[in-house]
Structures are given as structure tokens and as C-alpha cells.
Amino acid sequence: MSNFKLSINGKNKEVEADPKTPILWILRDHLDLVGTKYGCGIAQCGACTVHLDGVAVRSCQLPVSVIGNKKITTIEGLSEKGDHPVQKAWIEHDVPQCGYCQAGQIMNASALLNSNPNPTDNDIDSAMRGNICRCGTYTRIHAAIKTAAKS
């Protein structure tokens, strides 16, 4: 076991964990930040997406030992009141059905818009390709990202 000092959602946290522990489990089990979901465990579905210094990453395969001084943002830290443009667009377009993948979808979409505020359809398709929605709301996800890009 080792101690790790982490910056999560703008707050400094200290946890004791095995260095190999994926940050997903640090968030969920150690810090009770359960908005980030476990999906596949092999970084293929996107349900566990968080931001690491603003870049979308899969937290299920990212060991806590590699975080260092990088800043982690989870769905809980995207906005205090749930009023991030992507979150508002998600509501406007009635994106979620079951909702399980939505935190990862929103985190990936917001990272896309941070790096590319005016994405083309191909940019959106390319960026979101790795996020699986078992309910198949891809058309609404795409439309919500376009709406968020305008705001």
C-alpha cells in the first residue's frame, strides 16, 4: 500500500491504495464518487471516462500510480449545478434512456468540445466512436454535441 495525493474535481484528496489500483476504483470505493461507471473493465466501452488534465481517459485501466500531479475531473466535477453546456444539451435532446453510459458519454463529449469547439460530423463520430450506448441513442448524442458546440 502507498499514499497518493490526488487533485480531483478541484479538491486535494489523499488515499492509501495498491499502486496498481485503477483510478476508477479509487474514485468509487475510496472517495464515494460513483458517477463514473464500471462498464467492461478493459477500456473499450467508455462508461468509465474521466478527464485527466482535460483529456478524456478510461479510468478502469489507469493505475493510480501514474496520475502524479495531473488533475482528474469526474462527472461530479464537470459543473456544480449540472449546467455544463453538454449536460444541458443532453437534457434538451432527451439523450438518456437507461442512463448507464451517459456519464462517460458526457465526459468524452465535453473533452471533445474543449479541444475542438466547432467539430464536424466526422470529428464527433471519430471522438465518440469508443463510447458504447447499449440503448442506441447515438443520433441524439450526436445532435446534443452539435447543440452544445453552439452554446
N, C-alpha and C positions, 0 to 999 in steps of 0.2 A: 504494500500500500504506500501511496505517496500523496502529498498535499499539492493541490493545484489551485492557483489563483486565476480566476476567470472573470472576464468582463461580459456580462450577459444582460442584454436589454438596458444598457447604460448603468448597470449596478455591478459593483465588485462582489464576487462570491468566492468562497473558499470551500473546496471539497476534498475529502480523502477518498481515493479510489485506486484501483489497479490501473496502471498507466495504459493498459490495452483496452480499457472500458470505452466503448463508443460514446461519443458526446450525447447521443440520443438518450442513453440510459442515465447519464449524469443529469440531463435536463428533467427527465421524467421521474426517476427514482430518488435522486438526491435533492433536487430543487423543486419538485412538485409543479413543474412547468409541463403540463400534459397536453398542451395544444399541438405539439409536434407528435405525429403519429408513427407507430411502427407499422410498416406495411409488409415488405418482403424480407428485409434483413440483409439483402445483397446489393443495395444501392441501385435497383433497377426500376422501382415504381414511383419514386418521388414523394411519397407520403411524409417522409422524414426531413424534407427540405428546410434548411435554415440558412441564414446569411452568415458568412464568415468574412468580416471586413467588407460587407456589401455584396459579396458574390454568393450565389446560390450553391449550396453544397448538400450532399446527402449525409445526414448525421449518423445513420446507422452503421457506417463503415469508417467513421472518422474518430480515431482514438483521441482521448482527452490529452494524451501526452504530446500531441503535435499542435495543439491550439496556441500555446505560448501567449504572446501579448495581443493576439488578434481578437477583435470584438465579435461576439456572437449576438445575432438578433433572431428571436423566435417570433412566431405569430403573435404571442402576447406582447411583444415589444415593438411590433410594426407601427401601432398607434395606440395611444392611451384609451381613446373612445371608440375604436373601431371605425374611424372615419378616414382612413387612408384612401386615396382615390381608387385603388384596386378593390378594396373592400366595399366601397360604395357602389362601384360598377358591378361587383358580384351580386349585390342585392338588387340593383336596377334590372339586371338581366336574369334574375332568378336562377343563378347558376347551380347551386347545390341541389342534389336530390338526397342521397344518403348522407352526404357531407364528409365522409371519412377522409377523402383525399384533398379536401379543399384547403386546409392549412398549407400543405405542400404546394398546391397549385398557386395559391395567392403569393406565397413567398417566392416562387420561381418567377411568376409574372411581375412582381414588384422589382425583383433584381433585374429582369429584362428591361423594364422601363427606366430604371436608374442608369443603366448603361446605354440604352437606346430609347430616348423619349418619343421617337416617332417611328416605330417599327413597321416594316412592310408585312404583308400577309405571310410571306416566306420567312421573315425574321421570327414572327410569332410561332409559326409551325415548327421551325427549327429549334427555337428555345424551349418550347413546351413539349416537344416530342418525347422526352424522358419521363413525363408525369402521366401516370395512368389513371384514368377515371373509369371505374368499372360500370358506372351508370351511363357513360357515353355522352356526357354534356359538353363535348368538345366544341360544338358550334357556339354554344352560349359562352364558354370560356373565351373563345376567340373574340366574340363580339364585346365581351366585357373588357378585354385588354385594349381593344380599339377605343372604347369609350373612356377608359382610364387614361389612355395616352392623350386624349383631347383635353383633359382637365388639369 
